């Protein structure tokens, strides 16, 4: 990797943790950000064996003040991340009308506000140093209006669209922007998104699941090739091609036939 310092949000589990593992030893410094400080510290001890300097920052990115404090801390330390992995994200599985706003609001703040704000805070440093990269973790869901996942899918549609526009704006500054659009992955995300805390995965075809190791590996390979979007796994990539070619009428029919959440 040609990057000096990588900042990863949502680094305490799932794809964020895997990004940290695969970048350790390939960048000089890792800045790991998440709410669960103890998990971050345990991961840092493990990764420092690779020779990479690991900084841990416990922060709730749904809070504006925590984002600003993070940027101020980096500036005070003279740390200018040239690779930003916006991975932190939340989900809520169930009908919108019966949703608890206290679950929806943090999702909007993390999936949209935090990703946009943190990118805005760190981009000037990348531009000043003459280059860098941003990986925005979106989803295959960004291409679809998904019942029972209406708000989540809409937030990811924002992430993908934002990434595409930002990529064009930043090309003259040699800052690459990529939207990572995985399908289902076996991580904590699905269990946390369930409203009843039943510990079950969200229903889906097992053949579409891709390991977190493969998702991150393909993401970093795509970043190296300066791809605009990466859909990890051939099944997901094929689905993305088909979805993009379908008229909205057929997409509506398909979404109407999709298995729904069982109450």
Order of alpha helices (4+ residues) and beta strands (2+ residues): beta-alpha-beta-alpha-beta-alpha-beta-alpha-alpha-beta-alpha-beta-alpha-alpha-beta-alpha-alpha
